[in-house]
Amino acid sequence: LVENGEEVYVKIKSNMIWRNVEAKNVIGVVEGTKYPDDVIIVSAYYDSWSPVPALSSGADESTAVASLLELAKYFAENPPLRTIFFVAFSGHYQGLAGAREFTEDIIYNREVSTGRKIRIWMQINLDFSTDSRRLSLLYAGHFYSLYGSLYALRLSWVTKRIYQGYLPALKSILDFYEPENSALSVYRWWASVPIPYILDSEPLFAAGVLAFTLRSTETFRGYWNTPLNDIAMVNLEYLKEHYLIASCIIGGFSNEEAWGVSWGSVSPSRSFSRDKPALITVKGMVTTYNISKAWYSTIPGAIVRVNRPLTPTIPIFSAYPFTSIYAITDEKGHFEIHGIPLSYSYPQESIDGYGTPQVYWYFDAWVIGDDGRIKYAPDLGRYGRRFVSFICTALAHPSFINTVVFKCDSVTLFDLINPDTVSSIAIPDPRMPRNLYQFNLVPTVYEFATKSIPLHYGTIIDPYNDVGMAFSLPRENIFVLAGDQILLVNASENYPEGYGCKANIPTIYSLYDYARDFYYVSLNRYKTLKSFHVESKSAEKALNLSSLLLLKAEEYLEKGQY
């Protein structure tokens, strides 16, 4: 149609509905013949995701849980000395929800954590993809980023048995690539995995269990979560090799006569020790400032987002979306999150000179209306974040948090780029999603009439896609300033200082709008200076060039030549 010169109109409808869904972890038990109270967990996750769920079979992604089923079948027929729990986790992409809840309900169960009923020593988690022949032994991932020399040392007996006992025995009958051992190097805890990842072994490792994952390495998994991930993408030869390595390691540990570690060194605890982290529960509520009673009212049905910000002052999070935890408040406006590490669990470099952890968990909340628009947004104003901290430094179990929202209208901001360099406002490190090479643009909301920061306002920015939003009270007239480079006031030739933005009018602003506003404001202020005989030929030259470029931009815009 476009080639024939016809106009084409496209309407995209987004029907994203947030709701609580109950999922199940599936647990199968093979009881040990000699040490039935000593337990090893063998696990894999069984769910997937796709932008087009009906067109994504997730075939290669299912190789780990398929191997789990095959292993369960084998060990059921050939019971080992120790009991094995075969666990298929749900909620992998929902912030490791299945593994976190398993840790809370099972690992921290008093009968288990004290060892009175059973003793869970180890977790061997499987995360296979068959586009690579090589595996890695990983103890840390990007969900918690719990790494360090003392943590790696906890696995020293485990890695010694694997690399000096089990694998050499397997090598005598099978030619394979030896799994890379990430516990050998503090600074290479991700081994040779070239993309961000999260592991279902992270929560159990954080609780003190000897937990690690056998994950395919040296692969980007580029076709995962797409319609291309069908059975034709599965390399059965590589899968067979992965399976045999895993079965060798599982068979070895489950049939060990004696463990090289004590129960006290792996028993779960809520308190922190130098070589053993701990997980806690955070309880909280979502509130809004009620001016009629001069205090806060709770908000039911709010979506709570939890993540570690890159800085304590700016809520910018990892580029990898699956490290966020979400919850929805109950009818009283309360919520509860399991599986937050004690802040002292993090590496020594995260502790400041006063012994205070510098690791933060940021809690904010949102209310989405039936029409898909944001009805309540995080309140960064006088009665919001300036008064009530959204940061939880988890120092005890349980910890408590209150996060504040306000009823709002919104303005959408596209093309949040740095005009000086015509580049993205943030350049992420592709290997480490929590690292930004640069970040220099934070939008701020102002009342247009008073040129002051409102009592209630909010902003959100996605620096990885150069998109942001500004929030104000309903029908409030505002303007937005981002750094000293982007100005949005709705300026024109007749109103060179602008007339503000009405947030209740659905409007999307782009780089053209910022350039136009900057030009008209600058031109008007230069004219004012010139009336007092303050002149600059270079400024006039720049303004004239800006005028020509804006006219050119408008010409292309009218023709649809973007």
VMD Tcl script that draws the C-alpha trace (Angstrom):
set ca {
  {0.00 0.00 0.00}
  {2.81 2.39 0.89}
  {4.61 1.64 -2.39}
  {1.40 2.54 -4.25}
  {1.29 5.90 -2.51}
  {-1.66 5.05 -0.31}
  {-1.85 6.31 3.27}
  {-1.67 3.57 5.86}
  {-2.93 3.99 9.42}
  {-1.89 1.50 12.07}
  {-3.51 1.28 15.48}
  {-1.71 -0.73 18.15}
  {-3.75 -1.87 21.12}
  {-1.94 -3.00 24.25}
  {-4.00 -5.12 26.59}
  {-1.50 -5.76 29.39}
  {-3.31 -6.89 32.51}
  {-1.45 -7.20 35.82}
  {-2.84 -9.78 38.20}
  {-1.70 -12.27 40.81}
  {-1.49 -15.79 39.42}
  {-0.87 -18.82 41.61}
  {1.71 -21.18 40.14}
  {3.03 -24.48 41.48}
  {6.46 -25.89 42.14}
  {6.42 -29.59 41.31}
  {8.41 -31.81 43.70}
  {9.23 -35.51 43.28}
  {11.07 -37.48 45.98}
  {13.36 -40.48 45.64}
  {14.19 -41.67 49.14}
  {17.77 -42.61 49.91}
  {18.60 -46.19 50.83}
  {21.17 -45.41 53.55}
  {20.89 -41.71 54.48}
  {17.21 -40.87 53.90}
  {17.35 -37.70 56.04}
  {20.18 -36.20 53.97}
  {18.73 -34.45 50.91}
  {20.13 -33.22 47.60}
  {17.89 -31.04 45.42}
  {18.07 -31.43 41.64}
  {16.11 -28.70 39.90}
  {15.20 -26.89 36.69}
  {12.55 -24.33 35.81}
  {9.60 -25.37 33.66}
  {8.11 -22.10 32.42}
  {9.02 -19.76 29.58}
  {7.88 -16.48 28.05}
  {7.50 -14.91 24.64}
  {6.08 -11.72 23.11}
  {3.99 -14.17 21.03}
  {3.20 -17.03 23.44}
  {1.21 -19.03 20.90}
  {4.14 -19.01 18.49}
  {6.94 -20.00 20.83}
  {7.33 -23.66 21.64}
  {10.31 -23.13 23.95}
  {11.79 -26.43 22.75}
  {15.46 -25.77 23.54}
  {14.56 -24.07 26.80}
  {12.73 -27.22 27.90}
  {15.82 -29.44 27.59}
  {16.76 -28.83 31.24}
  {13.39 -29.82 32.69}
  {13.20 -32.73 30.22}
  {16.56 -33.89 31.58}
  {15.18 -33.47 35.10}
  {12.33 -35.87 34.30}
  {14.71 -38.40 32.78}
  {16.99 -38.18 35.82}
  {14.01 -38.68 38.14}
  {13.03 -41.78 36.17}
  {16.54 -43.23 36.37}
  {17.06 -42.61 40.09}
  {13.58 -43.91 40.92}
  {14.70 -47.20 39.41}
  {18.19 -46.97 40.95}
  {17.81 -45.27 44.37}
  {20.99 -43.62 45.67}
  {22.29 -43.56 49.26}
  {20.89 -40.07 49.88}
  {17.41 -38.72 49.23}
  {16.93 -36.60 46.10}
  {14.22 -33.96 45.70}
  {13.53 -33.43 41.99}
  {12.06 -29.91 41.82}
  {10.57 -28.17 38.77}
  {10.39 -24.47 39.61}
  {7.78 -22.06 38.29}
  {8.05 -18.27 38.09}
  {11.62 -18.20 36.78}
  {11.10 -15.00 34.81}
  {9.00 -13.47 37.59}
  {12.04 -12.67 39.71}
  {12.78 -16.34 40.53}
  {9.43 -16.48 42.30}
  {9.29 -20.27 42.49}
  {12.79 -20.65 43.90}
  {12.29 -17.79 46.39}
  {9.03 -19.24 47.71}
  {10.55 -22.73 47.89}
  {13.38 -21.27 49.98}
  {10.92 -19.50 52.28}
  {8.52 -22.44 52.70}
  {10.93 -25.39 52.69}
  {14.50 -24.30 53.39}
  {13.55 -21.89 56.20}
  {10.98 -24.29 57.64}
  {12.09 -24.77 61.25}
  {12.06 -28.57 60.99}
  {14.37 -28.33 57.97}
  {16.65 -25.45 58.95}
  {17.44 -27.06 62.32}
  {18.02 -30.46 60.71}
  {15.55 -32.16 63.07}
  {13.46 -33.65 60.25}
  {15.65 -33.61 57.14}
  {18.91 -31.90 56.22}
  {19.10 -30.24 52.80}
  {22.78 -30.08 51.92}
  {22.97 -29.24 48.26}
  {21.15 -28.03 45.17}
  {22.27 -28.95 41.66}
  {20.30 -26.77 39.24}
  {20.12 -27.42 35.48}
  {19.92 -24.65 32.88}
  {20.71 -26.12 29.46}
  {20.71 -24.81 25.91}
  {21.98 -27.03 23.13}
  {23.51 -24.38 20.86}
  {26.71 -24.77 22.89}
  {28.62 -27.88 23.82}
  {30.21 -26.48 26.96}
  {28.74 -26.09 30.46}
  {29.74 -23.79 33.31}
  {29.49 -24.39 37.01}
  {27.99 -21.16 38.36}
  {27.28 -20.18 41.95}
  {26.35 -16.49 41.35}
  {23.98 -14.78 38.93}
  {22.63 -11.34 38.13}
  {19.57 -11.63 40.36}
  {21.40 -11.23 43.67}
  {25.00 -10.81 42.45}
  {26.20 -12.56 45.61}
  {29.81 -13.30 44.83}
  {33.15 -13.05 46.58}
  {36.14 -15.08 47.67}
  {34.47 -16.36 50.86}
  {31.37 -17.45 48.97}
  {33.42 -19.20 46.29}
  {35.39 -20.91 49.05}
  {32.20 -22.47 50.43}
  {32.10 -24.60 47.28}
  {35.75 -25.70 47.47}
  {34.94 -29.26 48.59}
  {32.15 -29.47 45.99}
  {34.36 -28.37 43.10}
  {37.21 -30.59 44.29}
  {34.98 -33.68 44.17}
  {33.60 -32.72 40.75}
  {36.88 -31.88 39.04}
  {39.15 -34.39 40.77}
  {36.73 -37.24 41.26}
  {33.56 -37.50 39.20}
  {34.57 -35.90 35.89}
  {37.90 -37.74 35.52}
  {35.97 -41.00 35.98}
  {33.50 -39.95 33.29}
  {36.35 -38.84 31.04}
  {37.58 -42.44 30.84}
  {34.42 -43.46 28.97}
  {33.24 -40.21 27.31}
  {34.97 -37.39 25.45}
  {33.51 -34.04 26.56}
  {34.37 -30.44 27.29}
  {35.02 -30.03 31.00}
  {32.59 -27.53 32.59}
  {34.14 -24.17 33.39}
  {34.46 -23.56 37.14}
  {33.40 -20.00 38.02}
  {34.26 -20.54 41.70}
  {37.97 -20.49 40.84}
  {37.96 -16.73 40.19}
  {36.25 -14.00 42.20}
  {36.36 -11.63 39.24}
  {35.01 -14.14 36.73}
  {31.99 -15.39 38.63}
  {29.99 -15.37 35.38}
  {32.53 -17.72 33.71}
  {32.16 -17.39 29.91}
  {28.44 -16.63 29.82}
  {28.25 -13.64 27.44}
  {24.75 -12.45 28.40}
  {22.94 -11.55 31.64}
  {21.32 -14.48 33.41}
  {19.51 -15.46 36.59}
  {19.74 -18.85 38.31}
  {17.18 -20.81 40.29}
  {20.04 -21.79 42.59}
  {20.64 -18.19 43.73}
  {17.97 -18.10 46.49}
  {19.10 -21.40 48.01}
  {22.76 -20.37 47.83}
  {21.78 -17.11 49.56}
  {20.11 -19.16 52.30}
  {23.32 -21.09 52.94}
  {22.79 -24.27 50.91}
  {25.66 -25.57 48.74}
  {23.84 -24.54 45.59}
  {25.17 -24.21 42.05}
  {23.93 -24.37 38.48}
  {25.20 -26.31 35.48}
  {24.49 -23.80 32.73}
  {25.37 -23.81 29.04}
  {28.06 -21.24 28.35}
  {29.61 -19.46 25.36}
  {26.13 -18.94 23.90}
  {23.83 -15.94 23.41}
  {20.62 -18.02 23.22}
  {19.49 -15.63 20.51}
  {16.48 -17.64 19.36}
  {15.07 -18.28 22.83}
  {11.66 -16.76 23.58}
  {10.92 -16.42 19.86}
  {8.89 -18.47 17.34}
  {12.22 -19.96 16.15}
  {12.70 -21.95 19.34}
  {11.19 -25.18 18.03}
  {12.39 -28.78 18.05}
  {14.60 -28.23 15.00}
  {16.87 -26.01 17.14}
  {17.64 -28.79 19.65}
  {21.06 -30.42 19.22}
  {20.53 -33.88 20.68}
  {24.25 -34.72 20.71}
  {25.05 -31.72 22.90}
  {22.02 -32.45 25.09}
  {23.21 -36.04 25.59}
  {26.59 -34.74 26.72}
  {25.02 -32.23 29.12}
  {22.78 -34.95 30.54}
  {25.62 -37.40 31.13}
  {27.77 -34.78 32.87}
  {24.85 -33.80 35.12}
  {23.93 -37.40 35.91}
  {27.57 -38.18 36.77}
  {27.75 -35.27 39.24}
  {24.32 -36.00 40.76}
  {25.10 -39.71 41.08}
  {28.44 -38.91 42.67}
  {27.13 -36.61 45.41}
  {24.02 -38.65 46.14}
  {26.16 -41.75 46.72}
  {28.96 -40.15 48.76}
  {29.61 -42.08 51.93}
  {30.93 -39.04 53.80}
  {30.50 -35.30 53.24}
  {33.50 -33.01 53.33}
  {31.53 -30.22 55.02}
  {29.71 -29.94 58.34}
  {25.97 -29.39 58.73}
  {26.61 -26.19 60.66}
  {28.37 -24.65 57.63}
  {25.37 -25.15 55.32}
  {22.37 -25.03 57.66}
  {20.06 -22.11 56.71}
  {20.02 -19.08 58.97}
  {18.35 -15.67 59.05}
  {21.49 -14.09 60.50}
  {24.55 -13.19 58.50}
  {28.01 -14.73 58.86}
  {31.04 -13.79 56.78}
  {30.90 -16.84 54.51}
  {27.16 -17.50 54.57}
  {24.53 -14.98 53.43}
  {20.89 -14.95 54.52}
  {17.45 -14.11 53.11}
  {14.72 -12.19 54.88}
  {11.11 -11.11 54.37}
  {10.14 -7.50 53.74}
  {6.64 -6.42 54.73}
  {5.24 -3.12 53.54}
  {2.31 -1.01 52.48}
  {1.48 1.42 49.69}
  {0.02 4.72 50.82}
  {-1.03 8.11 49.48}
  {-1.05 11.40 51.35}
  {-4.61 12.34 52.28}
  {-4.75 16.12 52.62}
  {-8.17 16.04 54.31}
  {-6.82 14.13 57.31}
  {-3.21 15.34 56.98}
  {-1.88 11.78 56.98}
  {-1.60 8.72 54.76}
  {-4.22 6.29 53.46}
  {-3.39 2.83 52.12}
  {-3.94 1.87 48.47}
  {-5.26 -1.63 47.66}
  {-4.54 -3.24 44.29}
  {-1.29 -1.34 43.71}
  {1.54 -2.97 41.74}
  {4.73 -2.98 43.83}
  {8.08 -3.16 42.04}
  {11.26 -4.16 43.89}
  {14.78 -3.93 42.49}
  {18.29 -2.76 43.27}
  {18.88 0.73 41.81}
  {22.18 1.60 40.21}
  {22.39 4.57 42.58}
  {20.48 5.26 45.83}
  {19.08 8.57 44.52}
  {17.95 7.72 40.97}
  {15.62 4.74 40.41}
  {17.48 3.39 37.39}
  {17.64 -0.38 37.32}
  {19.40 -3.14 35.45}
  {18.77 -3.42 31.71}
  {17.89 -7.07 32.31}
  {14.15 -7.02 33.11}
  {13.89 -10.32 34.99}
  {15.73 -9.08 38.09}
  {12.64 -7.17 39.26}
  {10.24 -8.59 41.85}
  {6.54 -7.65 41.64}
  {3.67 -7.93 44.08}
  {0.13 -6.56 44.32}
  {-1.19 -5.04 47.55}
  {-4.12 -6.72 49.29}
  {-7.44 -5.10 50.25}
  {-5.69 -3.32 53.13}
  {-2.89 -1.97 50.93}
  {-0.27 -4.33 52.41}
  {2.23 -6.60 50.65}
  {4.92 -9.13 51.57}
  {8.09 -10.00 49.63}
  {10.17 -13.10 50.36}
  {13.79 -13.62 49.43}
  {15.52 -10.27 50.00}
  {19.18 -10.78 51.04}
  {20.44 -9.18 54.21}
  {22.41 -6.16 53.10}
  {25.48 -7.44 54.94}
  {25.42 -10.45 52.61}
  {27.01 -8.43 49.83}
  {30.73 -8.24 49.06}
  {33.01 -6.29 51.36}
  {33.37 -3.47 48.84}
  {29.67 -2.68 49.38}
  {30.31 -1.80 53.06}
  {31.26 1.81 53.78}
  {33.85 3.05 56.29}
  {31.27 3.05 59.10}
  {30.32 -0.59 58.54}
  {27.02 0.32 56.87}
  {25.96 -1.72 53.81}
  {25.73 0.29 50.60}
  {23.34 -2.14 48.90}
  {19.80 -0.85 48.51}
  {16.47 -2.35 47.54}
  {14.13 0.22 46.01}
  {10.36 -0.17 46.45}
  {7.96 1.84 44.30}
  {4.33 1.29 43.33}
  {1.81 2.00 40.59}
  {-1.92 1.76 40.02}
  {-3.04 1.03 36.45}
  {-6.61 1.92 35.45}
  {-8.94 -0.22 33.37}
  {-8.10 1.98 30.37}
  {-4.41 1.06 30.69}
  {-3.32 4.50 31.89}
  {-1.34 5.10 35.07}
  {-3.70 6.39 37.78}
  {-1.25 6.53 40.69}
  {2.52 6.96 40.34}
  {5.41 7.09 42.85}
  {5.34 10.39 44.72}
  {8.77 12.05 44.69}
  {7.49 15.25 46.29}
  {7.29 16.76 49.75}
  {4.96 14.10 51.17}
  {6.48 11.26 49.15}
  {10.10 10.25 48.73}
  {11.37 13.48 50.27}
  {9.66 12.48 53.52}
  {9.38 8.69 53.32}
  {12.36 6.72 52.02}
  {11.60 4.21 49.27}
  {14.88 2.41 50.02}
  {14.98 -0.63 52.25}
  {18.36 -1.49 53.74}
  {17.55 -5.02 54.85}
  {19.20 -5.38 58.26}
  {16.80 -7.72 60.10}
  {14.07 -10.30 59.54}
  {11.48 -9.12 58.87}
  {12.14 -5.61 57.59}
  {9.47 -3.00 56.87}
  {8.95 -0.41 54.12}
  {6.34 2.18 53.15}
  {6.19 3.51 49.60}
  {4.02 6.49 48.63}
  {2.00 7.16 45.47}
  {-0.22 10.03 44.33}
  {-3.15 10.37 41.96}
  {-1.73 11.69 38.72}
  {-1.86 12.53 35.05}
  {1.13 11.86 32.84}
  {3.25 13.25 30.01}
  {5.21 10.85 27.79}
  {8.71 11.80 26.69}
  {10.41 10.09 23.76}
  {13.90 10.72 22.31}
  {15.55 11.48 25.63}
  {18.99 11.73 24.09}
  {21.95 13.94 24.81}
  {21.74 16.79 22.25}
  {25.42 17.66 22.72}
  {26.58 14.27 21.48}
  {23.37 13.10 19.72}
  {23.75 9.86 21.66}
  {21.77 7.84 24.16}
  {21.58 9.29 27.65}
  {22.86 5.98 29.00}
  {25.27 3.52 27.47}
  {24.92 0.15 29.21}
  {27.73 -2.32 29.54}
  {26.48 -5.26 27.39}
  {28.24 -7.79 29.62}
  {27.24 -6.41 33.02}
  {23.67 -5.05 32.92}
  {24.05 -3.17 36.20}
  {26.86 -1.00 34.76}
  {26.29 2.20 32.81}
  {29.11 3.89 30.95}
  {27.30 7.20 31.24}
  {24.05 8.59 32.57}
  {23.48 12.30 32.55}
  {19.81 13.15 32.12}
  {17.18 13.10 34.89}
  {13.85 14.84 34.13}
  {12.34 17.09 36.81}
  {8.78 18.44 36.95}
  {8.00 22.10 37.75}
  {4.76 24.05 38.19}
  {4.52 26.33 35.19}
  {3.00 29.29 37.02}
  {5.38 29.38 39.99}
  {8.45 27.76 38.35}
  {8.79 25.69 41.54}
  {8.82 21.95 42.25}
  {5.26 20.78 43.07}
  {4.25 19.17 46.35}
  {3.41 16.00 44.42}
  {5.21 14.92 41.27}
  {6.97 11.93 39.77}
  {9.19 10.87 36.90}
  {10.32 7.59 35.46}
  {13.01 7.05 32.87}
  {14.13 4.09 30.79}
  {17.66 5.10 29.79}
  {18.12 1.98 27.69}
  {15.33 3.01 25.30}
  {15.55 6.82 25.71}
  {11.97 7.04 26.98}
  {10.53 8.65 30.09}
  {7.34 9.91 31.70}
  {6.52 12.85 33.94}
  {3.64 12.78 36.43}
  {1.74 15.63 38.07}
  {-1.52 16.17 39.88}
  {-4.57 15.92 37.60}
  {-5.05 18.97 35.34}
  {-1.93 20.67 36.70}
  {0.03 22.85 34.27}
  {3.70 21.86 34.31}
  {6.95 22.09 32.44}
  {9.80 19.57 32.35}
  {13.53 20.18 32.55}
  {16.05 17.38 32.03}
  {19.59 18.34 32.91}
  {20.50 21.56 31.15}
  {19.82 20.16 27.69}
  {16.12 19.31 27.37}
  {13.35 21.81 28.04}
  {9.64 21.19 27.49}
  {7.38 24.23 27.93}
  {5.19 24.14 24.77}
  {6.73 27.31 23.34}
  {5.67 28.95 20.08}
  {6.30 32.15 18.18}
  {3.38 33.86 19.95}
  {4.25 32.35 23.35}
  {8.04 32.16 23.30}
  {8.24 31.32 27.01}
  {5.62 28.61 26.49}
  {2.32 27.94 28.17}
  {3.09 24.63 29.87}
  {1.92 21.06 29.44}
  {-1.43 19.80 30.57}
  {-0.72 16.31 31.80}
  {-4.37 15.26 31.51}
  {-4.20 15.69 27.71}
  {-2.63 12.52 26.25}
  {0.38 13.93 24.42}
  {3.65 12.39 23.32}
  {6.64 14.67 23.04}
  {9.76 14.04 21.00}
  {13.14 15.55 20.18}
  {11.52 18.02 17.77}
  {9.44 19.48 20.61}
  {12.48 19.93 22.85}
  {14.46 21.59 20.03}
  {11.57 23.91 19.20}
  {11.09 24.94 22.82}
  {14.79 25.51 23.36}
  {14.93 27.65 20.22}
  {11.96 29.90 21.04}
  {13.01 30.39 24.68}
  {16.60 31.14 23.67}
  {15.50 33.51 20.90}
  {13.16 35.42 23.22}
  {15.78 35.78 25.94}
  {18.43 36.86 23.47}
  {16.06 39.52 22.15}
  {15.58 40.73 25.73}
  {19.34 40.96 26.22}
  {19.75 42.71 22.90}
  {17.20 45.35 23.91}
  {19.67 46.23 26.68}
  {22.54 46.31 24.15}
  {23.96 42.94 25.11}
  {24.79 41.28 21.79}
  {26.69 38.27 20.48}
  {27.32 37.59 16.79}
  {28.04 33.92 17.46}
  {24.73 33.59 19.34}
  {22.86 35.21 16.45}
  {24.58 32.86 14.00}
  {23.57 29.85 16.10}
  {19.97 31.05 16.39}
  {19.73 31.63 12.63}
  {21.09 28.16 11.93}
  {18.67 26.67 14.47}
  {15.77 28.38 12.70}
  {16.79 26.91 9.35}
  {17.20 23.43 10.80}
  {13.81 23.56 12.50}
  {12.15 24.59 9.23}
  {13.91 21.70 7.51}
  {12.77 19.30 10.22}
  {9.16 20.47 9.86}
  {9.39 19.99 6.09}
  {10.54 16.38 6.52}
  {7.95 15.81 9.21}
  {5.10 16.92 6.95}
  {6.34 14.58 4.21}
  {6.65 11.69 6.65}
  {10.36 11.36 5.92}
  {11.44 10.48 9.42}
}
mol new
graphics top color blue
foreach p $ca { graphics top sphere $p radius 0.5 }
foreach p [lrange $ca 0 end-1] q [lrange $ca 1 end] { graphics top cylinder $p $q radius 0.2 }
display resetview
